[in-house]
Amino acid sequence: MMGKILVIGSLNMDLVVNVKHMPQIGETLLADRLEFIPGGKGANQAYALGKLGADVTMLGAVGNDSYGDIQIDGLKAVGVDTTHIARINGVNTGIALINVNEHGDNSIIVVQGANKYVSKEYIDRNLKVIEESDIVIFQLEIPIETVTYAAKKAKELGKTVILDPAPAPDDLPAELLSNVDIIKPNETELVKLTGIEEVDSCISKAVDSIKKQGVKTVIVTLGGKGSFVSAQNDVIKYISTQDVKVIDTTAAGDSFIASMALYLSKGKDIISAVEFANNVASISVTRKGAQSSMPSMEEVEKYISEMGSAK
């Protein structure tokens, strides 16, 4: 039996402009092309879950505009329940303006738009959705006050709370961490959250500093090196990943957290869930884009049969 997963988070439209070099002040450039790509960490995670066949619902907000239509239609197409996504009149859907030069370097300006309207009051209006879920996933692209409030409500209702601490703040509210069951930083986010610079040699120390604040399980994603898991009952393990040709890491974190949550919703243990998530993330980095790189369950099963599973 598969549990219900709820994603509470951001929905953005990424406007990606490819240029030869970054514009200087006062400079006008001719761009090679402009791409409109649905994004936002919340939407990416919900999309990944839908693509894998999960029972998934999304809470968030978009504007009453064409970008909002594109976001909702895209999520619906992979089976995400978008019924409760708010449409905000007079406010644009969140936008990320991304300039990418010929070396792949980028500069990003984010206009939060409707994401700022994911409020405590919105959460209160949708408490029934939280109540009907088994696992609730958060990120930090909506107001942190809302994340803290919603995580507390989810915990009070007995739900498993997963936090993707991205973009990482200088520190997280103690009230939020005390209501999180599983947190998944990458190496950069772990440094920012703990202040411990030498992650390679001090990863256990950094992870323990988070667990002391009430989080039961900390999973650190290490890129091509795999993942580090520190769970309850002193379960500590490094889980490797397959050696693949990396094309685009944009969606690695989102595909990881989504696929891990899917396996947990099926009653699997945390180690099995992280092994599965490593496999899914390994597929996503071999493809360009965010949502476009997310694999189906059939593709994951084929990959594991050909490459073997991460361990």
N, C-alpha and C positions, 0 to 999 in steps of 0.2 A: 504494500500500500504506500502511496506517495502523499506526503503532506503538502500543505499549501504554503507558498512563498510570497511574501509581500516586499516590494522594493519601494522605499520612500526616498525620493531624491530629485535630481535635476534633469531637465530636458533642454538641450541647446541645439541650435542649428549652427554647424561649423561652416563658415565662409572661408574657403582656402584659396589664397591667391599665390600662384607660382611666379616668382620674379628672379631676375639674374642676380640682383643684390638688394639689400635692404635700403629703402629710400632714406636720404638725408633730409634734414629740415628744409622745407621749401622746394624739394625736388619732386618732379612728376615722372612717374615711370609707366612704361607700357608693359602690361603683364601678359604672360603666355596663355594663361587660362584661369577661370574661376570655377571652383567646385562647391556645390551645396551638399553638405554631408550631415545627416542627422547624428547628433552626439549628446554629450552630457553623460556623466558617469552613471547616474541613475538609469537613464534610458538605455545605455549600453548594456548594463547588467540585466535589466528586464528583458531586453531583446535576446541576449545570449541564453537566458533561461527559457524563453519561448522557443528559440531555435532547437534547444535540446529536449523539448517536449514537456517542460515543467508546468505545473499548475501555478501560474504566476499572475499577480495583480500589481499594478503600478499606481502609486500616489505621487502627485506632483502638480505642477501648473505650467500652462502655456498661454500665450496670448490668443486673442480671437483673430488670428491671421493665417496666412497660407503656410508659414513655417510650422505653426501649431498643427495644422491639418496634416502636413507631411509626417510629423512626429507620430501623431496618433494613428494615422493610417498604416505607417510602417510597423508599429508595435502590434496593432491588430492583426496584421498579415501573418505574424508568427505565433499568434494565439495568446498574446498578452491581454488581460482584462484591463481596459482603459476607461471603464465606466466612470470612475471617480476622479479622473484627472480634471483639475479645474481649468476653465477657460476664463481668462481675465480680460474684461473689456478695457480698451484704452491703454493697454500695456503690451509691449512686444514680447514674443517668445524669446527666451534667452539666446544670445548670439555670441559666438566666439569668432573674432576676426583674426585669421591666421595668415601671416606672410611666411612663405617658405622660399629660401634662396636655392641656387643651383647646387649647393653643397648639402642641402637637407636641413640646414639650420633654420629655426623659426622664431618669430616673435608673435605673441598672442595678446589680444585685448579682449576681455570678456565683459559683455554687457549682460548683467544678471537678469534683467527684465522680469518676467513672470515668476522666476525662481524665488525672488524675494518675498513673494506673496504666499509661500508655503508656510503658514503661520500656526501658532498654537490653536487658534480658533478653527482652522482648517482640519487639524488633527482631531479636535473634539468632534467635528461633524462626521468624521470617518472612523470613529472608535470601533464601530461594528466591523469594519474591514480588518482592523488589527485583531479584533477578537476572533474572527473566523480564520486567521492565519496561524501557521505553526512556527514559521521562521520569518523574521523581519530584518531586512538589510538596509543599512544607512551608509551614506557618504557625507562629505562636508561641503557640497556645492550649494546647499540651501542654508538658511540661517542656522547657526549652531545652537541658538536658543530653542529652535523648533526640534532639532535633532535630539537635544538633551531631554526635552519635554516628552517627545514621542517615544524615546527609548525607555524612559521611566514608565510610561503607560503600558508599553509592550511587556516590560518585565513584570509589572503588577498583574498583568493578565496571564503570566506564565509562559510567555513566548521565548524562543531562542533568539537572542539579539546579536547580530553580526555587524561590525563596524569596519568600513574601509576608510581609514583616516586620511583621506586625500580630497583636496589639497591640504597638506599637513599644517596645522597652526603651530605656534611656538609652544603651546601646551593645551591640553584638553581639560575641560571642567571635570573636577572630581566626581560630580554628580552624574556626569555622562559615563565615565569609566566604570563606576560602581554598578551600572545597569547594563554593561556589555558582557556577553558570554565569550565571544570570539572577536579578536581584533586582528587585522591583516595589513600591517605596514610593509612597504618595501624597505630596502636598506637606507635610502635617503630619508624617508619618513621616520624610520626608527631613530636615526641620528637627531632629527629635529625634535622628536617627541621626548627623547631621553637626555639629550646633550652629550651622549657618549659617542665620541668620534670614531674610535677604533672598533668598528662593528665586527670585522673578521675575527679579531682576537678576544673581543669582549661581548659577543652576541648574547651569551647566557646572562651576563650581568645586566645588559640593556633590557632584555626580555623580562628578567625578574623584577626590574624597577617598575615595569608596567603591571605585572601580575600582583605586586604588592598593593596596587590601587584597586584591586577587586576583580580584575579580568581573569577569567578561568583559563582561557586558551589564547596563546599568542602564536601567530603564524607569520613568519617573515619570508617574503618572496625574494629570492637572490638572483633573479635573472637566469642566465644560462647555468648557474650553479645549483638550481633547484629551489628547495624550500627548507626552512628550519621550523620545526613544530615543537612547542612546549605546551603540553596539555595537562589535564588533571592527573592526579596519582603519579606524579613524577615521570610521565610519558614524554620523553625527549628524543627527537629523531631528525636527522638530515634526510631529506628525500630528494634524490637526483632527478634530473630531467634528461630527455633524449637530446642528442646533438643534432640540431637542425640548422638549415640555412635561414638566417634571420633576414626578413625583408622589412618588417614594420612592427614595432613593439607597442604601438598605440593602444591596442585593446588587450594586451597581455593581462594586466591586473584585473580588468573588468570580466574577462572570460574566466579567469581563475576563480574569483570570488563567486561568480554565478554557478559554475560547475561544482565547486565545493558545496555550496548550499543545496544544489540539486541532490547530490549524493547523501548529504545529511538528512534531507527530507524523505529519503528512502530507507532511513534507519541504519545507514552505514556508519562505521566508526570514523573518527577524525583522520586517522592515518590513511585509510582507504579513500576518504574524500579528498585528501590532499594529493594522493597519488593520481587520482582521476583528474583533478584540477590541473596538475602539472602537464598531463597529456593534452588536455584541451587548450591550455595556454601555448603549448608547443606548436599546435596546429595554427593557432591564430597569428603567431609571429611570422609564419611563412607566407602570409597573405597581406595585401595592402589594405589599409583602411581600418575602421573600427567595427561598426556593425557588419560591414561586408566581409569581415574576416572570421566571423563567428561560425563554427562548424555545427552541423546537425549531429544527432546521436549516431546515425548511420555512419557518418564520416569519422566520428571518434572511434567507433567499434572497428572500422576498417583499419584505421591508423594503428590501434593497439595490436590488432592481429598481425600487421605487417612489421611494426617496429618493436613490439613488446611494450609493456607498461612501465612507467616510472616507478622506482622503488627506493 
